[in-house]
Amino acid sequence: MGGGIGGLLTGVKVSGLCDVDVFEEHHLVGYPKHCTGLISGKVLNFLGCGAGEFVLNTFNNYTLTHTSIPNRELRLKFRDTISLVDRPNIERYLSDVFQSRGGSLYLSLKAVAIDASNTCLIFEDGTIRKYDLIVVAEGAKAALTKSLGMCSNSTYLVGMQSIIRANNDLDSPHVIFGCDISYEFFGWVVPIDSKQVLVGLADRYVDYPKLNYLIKSYLSRRLGINDLVVKEVFGGLIPTSTPCRQALRNIIGVGDAVFVTKPISGGGIYSITNQVRVLEESLRRGGTDYASKMYLRGLLNLLTTLKIQHLLRNLVINKFGSLSNFVMKLIESEVNEVTLLDYDKYILNPLDLNNLLKSLRALLT
Ligand SMILES: Cc1cc2nc3c(=O)[nH]c(=O)nc-3n(C[C@H](O)[C@H](O)[C@H](O)COP(=O)(O)OP(=O)(O)OC[C@H]3O[C@@H](n4cnc5c(N)ncnc54)[C@H](O)[C@@H]3O)c2cc1C
């Protein structure tokens, strides 16, 4: 249930194993647009070979900056190639593949409740459908997972971005820290091509004047990108809570509906690919009756990785006051380049980790 990336990818991967219906409340998939679309090579591969057609740009590093030390920066390099994908078109592609494999996609149909004891979906028009397994992929608002008691204590950031037409020669994304940009998170500038950039930020509270300040202060003044035209503005919620209960009887949550976003970057597609892989394997091995038990066992790795990332984020915030202060300290230190061996798990090159710890120790003593 939910025709976003979580629901559609589930449909694509399990439609050969059982009959699958996907229900989407909007009249089309990929709507409303909210995501930046930065994903690792592993995640892109899992989306299927046709997804490569919707890669808009690729990167091997990000530039991290802090507005209080404008002349210095930290280069975050990746072993993997990171792709910027066209999210709405990825969803259209997944919906085509899903339907070509025999799956049924129902548009403009909203599920309003789930009867967990009977594994039934109840729709706005009063119809009730019974299933062997219900996958709830309703996105960040998590209304149904909350109503089932699977999730509570939700905290969110609001992400807002704009596509800007502007000539630019940026070859990689910039990630901008500083409390004038965001208290709790950061801003970003991602080159789509030489004529367009995507500018965004996330924070507990975001409005257009804040986004406009980022455009003026960073894009124009700092990067010298002028003569720009704001083409469109869009955004959405980013769950920041720890993952909640992933399954209840034969009901499984996938994606933002069960808060599996990465707490440091806000990325959610990596976790979805993991959840869908585990579900596919558990269905292959055991049939739908056992899906939740096998599924939960299979998810241990992902959930542990996410919990460690939450722990790291909390440690950093406790020690430095904010993510932004931590990055400022890093940029102030002698370290000006760090390589991530795994973009999704934040695994650092051991040599870089050593240098980083040494510099931080010096800064803290
Ligand atoms: C500003 C921003 C930038 C981001 N950038 C990145 C990024 O660069 N990389 C990354 O990996 N992640 C990113 N994310 C996170 C990523 O977009 C999400 O993790 C991902 O979209 C979650 O997919 P989903 O299928 O769980 O939910 P969604 O994509 O929200 O899809 C849920 C779908 O369910 C439908 N639906 C909801 N309720 C019902 C109902 N009751 N009945 C029927 N249909 C329903 C909705 O209409 C929607 O189509 C970003 C998020 C934001 C907000």
PDBQT file of the ligand as one rigid body, heavy atoms in Angstrom, charges set to zero:
ROOT
HETATM    1  C1  LIG A 401      13.898  17.047   0.902  1.00  0.00    +0.000 C 
HETATM    2  C2  LIG A 401      14.190  15.564   0.866  1.00  0.00    +0.000 A 
HETATM    3  C3  LIG A 401      15.315  15.116   0.224  1.00  0.00    +0.000 A 
HETATM    4  C4  LIG A 401      15.614  13.744   0.202  1.00  0.00    +0.000 A 
HETATM    5  N1  LIG A 401      16.727  13.314  -0.456  1.00  0.00    +0.000 NA
HETATM    6  C5  LIG A 401      17.035  11.999  -0.474  1.00  0.00    +0.000 A 
HETATM    7  C6  LIG A 401      18.173  11.542  -1.177  1.00  0.00    +0.000 A 
HETATM    8  O1  LIG A 401      18.899  12.317  -1.806  1.00  0.00    +0.000 OA
HETATM    9  N2  LIG A 401      18.445  10.209  -1.150  1.00  0.00    +0.000 N 
HETATM   10  C7  LIG A 401      17.649   9.323  -0.474  1.00  0.00    +0.000 A 
HETATM   11  O2  LIG A 401      17.975   8.115  -0.443  1.00  0.00    +0.000 OA
HETATM   12  N3  LIG A 401      16.558   9.728   0.192  1.00  0.00    +0.000 NA
HETATM   13  C8  LIG A 401      16.216  11.042   0.194  1.00  0.00    +0.000 A 
HETATM   14  N4  LIG A 401      15.099  11.469   0.842  1.00  0.00    +0.000 N 
HETATM   15  C9  LIG A 401      14.270  10.472   1.533  1.00  0.00    +0.000 C 
HETATM   16  C10 LIG A 401      13.433   9.693   0.530  1.00  0.00    +0.000 C 
HETATM   17  O3  LIG A 401      12.785  10.567  -0.348  1.00  0.00    +0.000 OA
HETATM   18  C11 LIG A 401      12.410   8.849   1.272  1.00  0.00    +0.000 C 
HETATM   19  O4  LIG A 401      13.090   8.039   2.200  1.00  0.00    +0.000 OA
HETATM   20  C12 LIG A 401      11.601   7.977   0.318  1.00  0.00    +0.000 C 
HETATM   21  O5  LIG A 401      10.854   8.747  -0.574  1.00  0.00    +0.000 OA
HETATM   22  C13 LIG A 401      10.645   7.094   1.105  1.00  0.00    +0.000 C 
HETATM   23  O6  LIG A 401       9.915   6.318   0.206  1.00  0.00    +0.000 OA
HETATM   24  P1  LIG A 401       8.523   5.695   0.665  1.00  0.00    +0.000 P 
HETATM   25  O7  LIG A 401       8.051   4.864  -0.455  1.00  0.00    +0.000 OA
HETATM   26  O8  LIG A 401       8.678   5.127   2.013  1.00  0.00    +0.000 OA
HETATM   27  O9  LIG A 401       7.575   6.956   0.843  1.00  0.00    +0.000 OA
HETATM   28  P2  LIG A 401       7.070   8.007  -0.252  1.00  0.00    +0.000 P 
HETATM   29  O10 LIG A 401       8.082   8.201  -1.308  1.00  0.00    +0.000 OA
HETATM   30  O11 LIG A 401       6.600   9.191   0.505  1.00  0.00    +0.000 OA
HETATM   31  O12 LIG A 401       5.806   7.273  -0.899  1.00  0.00    +0.000 OA
HETATM   32  C14 LIG A 401       4.634   7.013  -0.171  1.00  0.00    +0.000 C 
HETATM   33  C15 LIG A 401       3.491   6.901  -1.156  1.00  0.00    +0.000 C 
HETATM   34  O13 LIG A 401       2.324   6.390  -0.505  1.00  0.00    +0.000 OA
HETATM   35  C16 LIG A 401       1.204   7.155  -0.893  1.00  0.00    +0.000 C 
HETATM   36  N5  LIG A 401       0.248   7.077   0.212  1.00  0.00    +0.000 N 
HETATM   37  C17 LIG A 401       0.372   7.596   1.461  1.00  0.00    +0.000 A 
HETATM   38  N6  LIG A 401      -0.667   7.258   2.229  1.00  0.00    +0.000 NA
HETATM   39  C18 LIG A 401      -1.508   6.528   1.447  1.00  0.00    +0.000 A 
HETATM   40  C19 LIG A 401      -2.769   5.897   1.687  1.00  0.00    +0.000 A 
HETATM   41  N7  LIG A 401      -3.356   5.977   2.874  1.00  0.00    +0.000 N 
HETATM   42  N8  LIG A 401      -3.333   5.206   0.669  1.00  0.00    +0.000 NA
HETATM   43  C20 LIG A 401      -2.742   5.123  -0.548  1.00  0.00    +0.000 A 
HETATM   44  N9  LIG A 401      -1.536   5.717  -0.833  1.00  0.00    +0.000 NA
HETATM   45  C21 LIG A 401      -0.928   6.399   0.166  1.00  0.00    +0.000 A 
HETATM   46  C22 LIG A 401       1.760   8.564  -1.093  1.00  0.00    +0.000 C 
HETATM   47  O14 LIG A 401       0.922   9.326  -1.931  1.00  0.00    +0.000 OA
HETATM   48  C23 LIG A 401       3.111   8.254  -1.734  1.00  0.00    +0.000 C 
HETATM   49  O15 LIG A 401       3.023   8.148  -3.135  1.00  0.00    +0.000 OA
HETATM   50  C24 LIG A 401      14.753  12.823   0.858  1.00  0.00    +0.000 A 
HETATM   51  C25 LIG A 401      13.587  13.283   1.498  1.00  0.00    +0.000 A 
HETATM   52  C26 LIG A 401      13.300  14.638   1.488  1.00  0.00    +0.000 A 
HETATM   53  C27 LIG A 401      12.037  15.116   2.159  1.00  0.00    +0.000 C 
ENDROOT
TORSDOF 0
